[in-house]
Amino acid sequence: MKKLLVVEDDPSVRTLLAMGLELEGYQVDSVATTAEALERIERERYSIVISDIYLDERSGLDILRAARQRNPHCAVILMTGRATLETVMEATEWGAFDYIAKPFDVSQIVQVVRRAEETLEELERGPAVWGQDLPASEMIGTSPAIVEIYKTISRVAPTDATVLIEGETGTGKELVARLIHKHSPRANGPFVPVDCAAIPASLLESELFGAVKGAYTGADRDRIGLLEAAHKGTVFLDEIGEVDLGFQLKLLRFLQERQIRPVGSPRPKPVDVRVVAATNRDLQRLVEEGKFREDLWYRLNVVRIRVPPLRERAGDIRLLALHFLRLYNERYGQQAWFTESALEVLERYRWPGNVRQLQHLVERLTILAPQGRIDDQVVKEALQAMEGRQGTGETLAEAEAEQIRRVLAATKGNKSQAARILGIERKTLYRKLERLGLL
């Protein structure tokens, strides 16, 4: 068994880890500070180091760098309860073996250590290649599921692999796709999103592949398709599960050959583009039901990322709410703030519309909260309004008129933006303004 170093400032966690690993037969040195850890690393050439990220005036990233400089094959396993994509990216750059979110079971650490041992044995026969240099981003979350997404992004972004992103509506699938593009060698190229569900089946071929002049009635000039527009960049095929079977074969051929044939053209045209697809449906079930081609499913499913619904990452709700609050306070010149009871209400809610619903709610609260104070009652009323339930008190017309006035004031009269914040269509807003005498 190889000798391990454990670096953890919480004495109970440090003791638990050391005892758990020793019971598995490992020799363990354990320390509480970065200074002690760096001193140990200088004296001894460890094969495996397990360290918390946030320790004292220095961090686990300093320990990672020192350990890898001392022993290029050292497997450094980082732990934290405050994960960000930035720290995961930096850890990946310096060759961290793995990145584990707190809280965790000791058995989870043991499994990672065993995997590190197996990898070290393989690396003794070849060079270590853990990690790529990737910059930071703005993804919010520290839950274990989100940390896994950070790790997958850091590994897949430098490649040209096709990625399939799965998740419910509003979970942030397009954000994941944009992060993959942003941290890839194609970052300076275009990112072209395509909402497959919004394009009629009869137009999808010409939208994606383009068309030549005269290909159909009204085609008075050559038209570049979205795939060609994404040349040297990334195309994001959102809601890929909505593409009908007739067009799926043509999409499969493109993925196999990386060539497009514009509608009406006799010749194919090569296109250099990375494909990232997303769906809120179970594609495997669609395959079983005969509604999605199995061969296309395999072509898309090279790397698979599942974005969890917000109810499965409740620990991130507070982080997200405070992030959106800062964003909209700055945007609208407000000074709104949450009470602790308000944040607790947000954390207990199930969020059927996921992160998108939370973002829209916080935008609305930032504008409408009385004197900027967002308490539990304000949040409950806003959630009820979102769900279509009305309270009692002042007349509905008075409450609605006041709400619309405040939103229009915050958006400087922009009715399209106001309608979005209020959660209604623009034409509906005009009808309400006319009925309330606000036009």
VOGU-519484 format. One line per 5 residues: for each residue x, y, z of C-alpha. Coordinates in steps of 0.25 Angstrom, whole numbers, m for minus. Layout:
% residues N
X Y Z  ... .
END
This chain:
% residues 439
0 0 0  5 14 m4  7 25 7  m4 36 7  m4 50 12 .
m17 56 17  m19 71 18  m32 76 25  m34 87 35  m46 81 41 .
m41 72 52  m53 63 52  m53 61 36  m37 59 37  m38 48 48 .
m50 41 41  m42 41 27  m29 36 34  m36 25 42  m44 21 30 .
m32 20 21  m24 13 32  m34 2 33  m33 m1 19  m18 m3 21 .
m12 10 16  m1 18 23  m6 32 26  0 45 30  m10 56 33 .
m8 71 35  m17 83 37  m10 94 30  m4 97 16  9 100 23 .
10 87 30  6 80 17  16 87 8  27 84 18  23 69 18 .
23 69 3  37 75 2  42 64 12  34 52 6  31 48 m8 .
16 44 m7  9 36 m18  m5 41 m13  m10 54 m6  m24 57 m1 .
m26 71 2  m37 81 5  m38 93 m5  m41 105 5  m31 104 17 .
m24 116 22  m16 128 15  m13 118 4  m21 107 m2  m22 92 m7 .
m18 97 m21  m4 102 m15  m3 88 m9  m7 82 m23  4 90 m30 .
15 86 m20  11 71 m19  12 70 m35  25 78 m36  31 69 m25 .
25 56 m32  19 58 m46  12 45 m44  6 49 m30  m9 47 m30 .
m16 59 m23  m30 57 m19  m37 70 m15  m49 72 m6  m58 84 m4 .
m72 89 0  m70 102 m8  m68 96 m22  m67 106 m35  m64 103 m49 .
m52 112 m48  m45 104 m37  m49 91 m44  m42 97 m57  m30 101 m49 .
m29 88 m42  m30 81 m56  m19 90 m62  m10 85 m51  m13 71 m52 .
m22 68 m41  m26 53 m41  m41 56 m36  m49 66 m29  m59 62 m19 .
m71 71 m13  m74 71 2  m81 64 9  m76 50 5  m75 36 11 .
m61 31 14  m64 19 5  m65 29 m7  m51 34 m3  m46 20 m2 .
m51 16 m16  m44 28 m22  m31 25 m15  m32 11 m21  m35 16 m34 .
m23 26 m33  m14 14 m29  m18 6 m41  m15 18 m50  m2 21 m44 .
2 6 m47  m2 9 m62  6 22 m62  18 16 m57  18 10 m71 .
15 23 m78  14 39 m77  4 46 m68  m6 54 m75  m16 59 m65 .
m22 72 m69  m23 83 m79  m22 98 m77  m36 104 m77  m41 117 m72 .
m52 121 m62  m67 122 m65  m80 127 m58  m87 114 m55  m93 114 m41 .
m93 102 m32  m86 94 m22  m94 81 m21  m88 68 m24  m96 67 m37 .
m91 80 m42  m77 77 m38  m78 65 m47  m82 74 m59  m70 83 m56 .
m61 71 m57  m68 66 m70  m67 80 m76  m52 81 m73  m49 68 m79 .
m58 68 m92  m56 83 m96  m42 82 m101  m47 70 m111  m56 70 m123 .
m65 59 m117  m80 60 m119  m87 63 m106  m102 60 m103  m107 68 m91 .
m120 63 m84  m129 70 m74  m142 76 m72  m146 89 m78  m140 101 m70 .
m128 93 m64  m117 101 m72  m114 91 m83  m111 103 m93  m101 109 m82 .
m94 95 m82  m93 95 m97  m87 109 m97  m77 106 m86  m72 94 m94 .
m71 103 m106  m64 115 m98  m53 105 m93  m51 98 m106  m40 101 m117 .
m52 106 m125  m55 117 m115  m52 128 m125  m62 122 m135  m77 124 m135 .
m87 117 m125  m100 115 m133  m112 110 m125  m123 103 m133  m137 101 m126 .
m141 88 m134  m155 89 m127  m157 103 m132  m154 100 m147  m165 93 m155 .
m161 79 m161  m163 84 m175  m153 95 m173  m142 88 m164  m134 83 m176 .
m132 97 m182  m130 104 m169  m119 94 m165  m113 91 m179  m116 103 m186 .
m122 104 m200  m118 109 m214  m125 119 m223  m137 114 m229  m138 101 m220 .
m152 105 m216  m162 116 m218  m157 129 m212  m142 124 m212  m137 136 m220 .
m123 135 m215  m114 124 m209  m116 123 m194  m105 118 m184  m110 108 m174 .
m108 108 m159  m98 97 m160  m89 105 m170  m91 117 m162  m85 110 m150 .
m72 106 m158  m60 105 m149  m69 107 m137  m80 99 m130  m94 96 m134 .
m104 94 m122  m116 85 m126  m126 88 m115  m138 79 m113  m132 68 m123 .
m143 59 m119  m153 67 m127  m147 64 m140  m156 55 m148  m151 41 m153 .
m150 46 m168  m140 56 m165  m132 48 m155  m125 40 m166  m120 53 m173 .
m115 57 m159  m108 44 m157  m101 45 m170  m96 59 m167  m90 54 m154 .
m83 42 m161  m78 50 m173  m77 64 m168  m83 69 m181  m96 76 m184 .
m103 77 m197  m111 90 m198  m126 88 m203  m125 88 m219  m110 86 m219 .
m104 74 m227  m91 75 m219  m88 73 m204  m80 83 m197  m70 80 m185 .
m73 87 m172  m64 87 m160  m73 88 m148  m74 82 m134  m88 77 m130 .
m94 78 m116  m108 73 m115  m119 74 m104  m132 68 m100  m142 69 m89 .
m148 55 m94  m143 41 m91  m136 38 m105  m134 23 m101  m149 21 m99 .
m152 28 m112  m142 18 m118  m150 7 m112  m163 13 m117  m157 14 m131 .
m158 29 m131  m143 32 m131  m132 25 m139  m123 16 m131  m111 19 m140 .
m113 34 m138  m115 32 m123  m101 25 m123  m95 36 m131  m100 47 m122 .
m97 40 m109  m82 40 m110  m81 48 m97  m94 49 m89  m96 60 m78 .
m109 60 m69  m112 73 m64  m120 71 m51  m134 78 m48  m133 89 m37 .
m140 80 m27  m129 70 m27  m118 81 m24  m126 89 m13  m113 93 m7 .
m110 102 m19  m123 109 m18  m118 120 m8  m105 122 m17  m113 124 m29 .
m124 133 m23  m113 142 m17  m106 142 m31  m118 146 m38  m121 157 m28 .
m108 163 m29  m110 163 m45  m123 169 m45  m120 179 m34  m109 184 m43 .
m117 184 m55  m129 191 m50  m122 200 m40  m129 194 m28  m124 190 m14 .
m133 178 m11  m129 168 m1  m134 154 4  m138 151 19  m133 138 24 .
m148 133 24  m149 137 9  m137 128 6  m143 117 13  m156 117 6 .
m148 117 m7  m140 105 m3  m153 97 1  m160 100 m12  m160 89 m23 .
m157 98 m35  m164 91 m47  m158 101 m56  m144 99 m50  m133 110 m51 .
m140 118 m61  m152 119 m52  m144 123 m40  m137 134 m49  m150 140 m54 .
m156 140 m40  m143 147 m34  m144 157 m45  m158 160 m42  m156 161 m27 .
m144 170 m29  m153 180 m36  m166 178 m28  m162 176 m13  m167 187 m4 .
m155 196 0  m146 185 m5  m149 175 6  m152 161 1  m157 153 12 .
m164 140 13  m178 146 11  m174 153 m2  m167 141 m7  m180 132 m4 .
m189 142 m11  m180 143 m23  m179 128 m24  m195 127 m23  m196 138 m34 .
m186 129 m43  m195 117 m41  m208 125 m44  m214 127 m30  m218 140 m25 .
m218 145 m11  m228 154 m4  m227 169 1  m226 180 m8  m234 179 m21 .
m228 170 m32  m228 182 m42  m221 191 m32  m210 181 m29  m209 178 m44 .
m208 192 m48  m197 195 m37  m189 183 m41  m189 187 m56  m186 201 m53 .
m173 197 m45  m169 187 m55  m170 197 m66  m163 208 m58  m151 198 m56 .
m150 194 m70  m151 209 m75  m164 206 m82  m159 194 m90  m172 186 m91 .
m166 174 m97  m156 173 m85  m167 176 m76  m176 165 m81  m165 155 m80 .
m163 159 m65  m178 158 m62  m179 145 m69  m189 149 m80  m189 151 m95 .
m187 165 m100  m200 166 m106  m206 162 m93  m199 173 m86  m205 183 m96 .
m219 178 m93  m216 180 m78  m211 194 m80  m223 198 m88  m233 192 m78 .
m225 198 m66  m224 212 m73  m209 211 m73  m207 213 m88 .
END
